[in-house]
Each structure stands twice: as structure tokens, then as C-alpha cells.
Amino acid sequence: MYLDSAKKQEIFEKYGKSATDTGTAESQIALFSFRINHLTEHLKKNQKDFNTERSLKMLVGKRRRLLDYLIKVDIERYRAIIKELGIRK
């Protein structure tokens, strides 16, 4: 599988407060971004995979809601994660 526990731990270690920090908005946004990038590449090869397309849209919505939450709570954390991941609105 493309996302094993070692890769998840690496993402949480890089973007969260620690390797076991799986709940902060930044770590969740980073994980969703990784999954979104993977599904985007999959859909470039398989245009008629509508189930994956729906899953991708749902993930983008989840990430968007987390980013909106982060804007309300702390704009500096939002700007930092956007810059680090290269996400633009």
C-alpha cells in the first residue's frame, strides 16, 4: 500500500509536534495532502475511476474544512502550513 504506518509516522513527525501527534490540524492537513497527491496521480492514469474521484473530492473538502478552522483559530499556523506544503487557495 502507498501509505504504510512508517510513512504516516514520518508525516506526523515532520508536521506535528511529535511522532505520536496525530490529532493536530497541521498533521491531519499534511496527511490529507499526501493522500490527495497520490489520488491525483492515480486519476491521471485512470480517468474513468469515478469512485476514486469521489473519494478525492471528499478528501479535498475535509482538508478545506480543517484549513478554514485553522484560519479562525490561529492565522500564523495556517500561513506556516500553507507555505510548508505549497497549498494555495
JOWOZI-V558908 format. One record per backbone hydrogen bond with DSSP energy under -0.5 kcal/mol. CO is the residue of the C=O (numbers start at 0). NH is the residue of the N-H. Records with the same first field share a line. If there is no record, write none. Layout:
BEGIN
CO->NH  NH
END
This chain:
BEGIN
1->3
3->7
4->8
5->9
6->10
7->11
8->12
9->13
10->14
11->15
17->20
19->21
23->27
24->28
25->29
26->30
27->31
28->32
29->33
30->34
31->35
32->36
33->37
34->38
35->39
36->40
37->41
38->42
39->43
40->44
41->44  45
45->48
47->49
48->52
49->53
50->54
51->55
52->56
53->57
54->58
55->59
56->60
57->61
58->62
59->63
60->64
61->65
62->66
63->67
64->68
65->69
66->70
67->71
68->72
69->73
73->77
74->78
75->79
76->80
77->81
78->82
79->83
80->84
81->85  86
END
